[in-house]
Amino acid sequence: MAERKAFLLRIDPELFDTLSRWAEDDLRSLNGQIEYLLREATVQRGRAARRGREDGDNRPKGRSR
């Protein structure tokens, strides 16, 4: 497993509470929920590296080179 990076995140208290409740509903830690949401957002925006691509090309399929 790849090493995890740690960093400080300053966040609005209301958003913190909302994310905490959401994480609890999804049976995740708050950190896990934030990471999940960020990963989903990067995939939806076409910015995430695709896992499992054997050719080393991390661009989403269908985009020109």
C-alpha positions as CSV (number, residue, x, y, z in Angstrom):
1,M,0.0,0.0,0.0
2,A,1.3,3.5,-0.8
3,E,2.4,5.8,1.9
4,R,-0.3,8.3,3.1
5,K,0.4,12.0,3.2
6,A,-0.7,14.0,6.2
7,F,-1.6,17.7,6.1
8,L,-3.6,20.2,8.1
9,L,-7.1,21.1,6.9
10,R,-8.9,24.2,8.1
11,I,-12.6,23.8,7.6
12,D,-15.8,25.7,8.5
13,P,-17.3,24.2,11.7
14,E,-20.7,23.8,10.0
15,L,-19.2,21.9,7.1
16,F,-17.2,19.8,9.6
17,D,-20.4,18.8,11.4
18,T,-22.2,18.0,8.1
19,L,-19.3,15.9,6.9
20,S,-19.0,14.1,10.3
21,R,-22.7,13.2,10.2
22,W,-22.4,12.0,6.6
23,A,-19.4,9.9,7.5
24,E,-21.2,8.3,10.3
25,D,-24.2,7.5,8.1
26,D,-21.8,5.9,5.6
27,L,-19.9,4.0,8.4
28,R,-16.6,5.8,7.5
29,S,-14.2,7.9,9.5
30,L,-14.3,11.6,8.8
31,N,-10.9,11.3,7.2
32,G,-12.1,8.4,5.1
33,Q,-15.3,10.3,4.0
34,I,-13.3,13.4,3.0
35,E,-10.9,11.2,1.0
36,Y,-13.8,9.3,-0.6
37,L,-15.5,12.6,-1.6
38,L,-12.3,14.1,-3.0
39,R,-11.6,10.9,-5.0
40,E,-15.1,10.9,-6.4
41,A,-14.9,14.6,-7.4
42,T,-11.6,14.0,-9.2
43,V,-13.0,11.0,-11.1
44,Q,-16.1,13.0,-12.1
45,R,-13.9,15.9,-13.4
46,G,-11.6,13.6,-15.3
47,R,-8.6,14.5,-13.1
48,A,-8.0,11.2,-11.3
49,A,-5.5,8.6,-12.3
50,R,-7.4,5.5,-13.3
51,R,-6.6,2.5,-11.1
52,G,-5.6,-0.7,-12.8
53,R,-4.5,0.8,-16.2
54,E,-1.7,-1.5,-17.4
55,D,-0.3,0.8,-20.1
56,G,0.6,3.6,-17.7
57,D,-1.7,6.0,-19.4
58,N,-3.7,7.7,-16.6
59,R,-5.9,9.8,-18.9
60,P,-9.6,8.9,-19.0
61,K,-10.6,6.9,-22.1
62,G,-12.0,9.0,-24.9
63,R,-9.7,11.9,-24.6
64,S,-7.3,12.8,-27.3
65,R,-3.6,12.5,-26.7
